[in-house]
Amino acid sequence: MTDSPRRDGPEPFGSSYPGYTDPAYASQAPYGPTYQAPAVPAPTEQLPAYSPYGYDPYATGQYGAGGQPPHPPEPEGPKSPRWLWIVAGVSILTVIGLVIALVIVNSSKQETVVAPLPSLPEPTSTRPTPTTPRPTIPVFPLPTLPSIPSTTGPSTPATPGATETVAYNVSGDGRAINITYVDTGGVLQTEFNVMLPWSKEVQLSQPAKDSASVSIINVGREVSCSISVNGVQVQQRTGAGLTICTAAG
């Protein structure tokens, strides 16, 4: 018996089982790989519907079933800046100070108001002219009298009323909101944002102590005011907020 030739080469690629070798067909080439059934394709699956906005309104997510995302909070309205309230408060204090100063100055002046006399109506009736001629009366010349020299001296012009010197003094630190005082001629004057200490000298009609007045509006700091007439101090006062000095009081 002859032995079948030995095949030392590698086994054919793709054969999972070795073929049957018959000595009669030893010289015949081996069969190809055995038949394998094709793999069964996976069943068709239906994909979920795709939302055009990137989220599923019916999905159960972080908002729960059928939930909707919360609405964003409404923006808060604009807040008024704090400096508007400060300016309003300072304006109110200024107005109150001016009103009080005007009341004090007006009450210190005792002026008598005389109502003007009513105008007399003009006569509307005309006097009839006489038609009867009057008799003429002869006019005799009067004797001339000698002139008598006048003994009165030349007239002197009227002198205006005498005045007195009034000095206002305000001491303190920083600046005052405003200072209101009676100026020369009895005119009320107001100065704003005044650096302290402050002083003013005016001329007022006699007696000056009846009309001299000064008032200071200041916030948070203590100030002192004084009034001197002809170098003599007649009033001195210290306070904070609204400070008023009047020579009459």
Buried (B, 14 or more C-beta within 10 A) or exposed (E): EEEEEEEEEEEEEEEEEEEEEEEEEEEEEBEEEEEEEEEEEEEEEEEEEEEEEEEEEEEEEEEEEEEEEEEEEEEEEEEEEEEEEEEEEBEEBBEEBBEBBEEBBEEBEEEEEEEEEEEEEEEEEEEEEEEEEEEEEEEEEEEEEEEEEEEEEEEEEEEEEEBBEBBBBBBBEEBBBBBBBBBEEEEBEBEEEBEBEBEBEBEBBEEBBBBBBBBBBBBEEEBBBBBBBEEEEBBEBEBEBBBBBBBBE
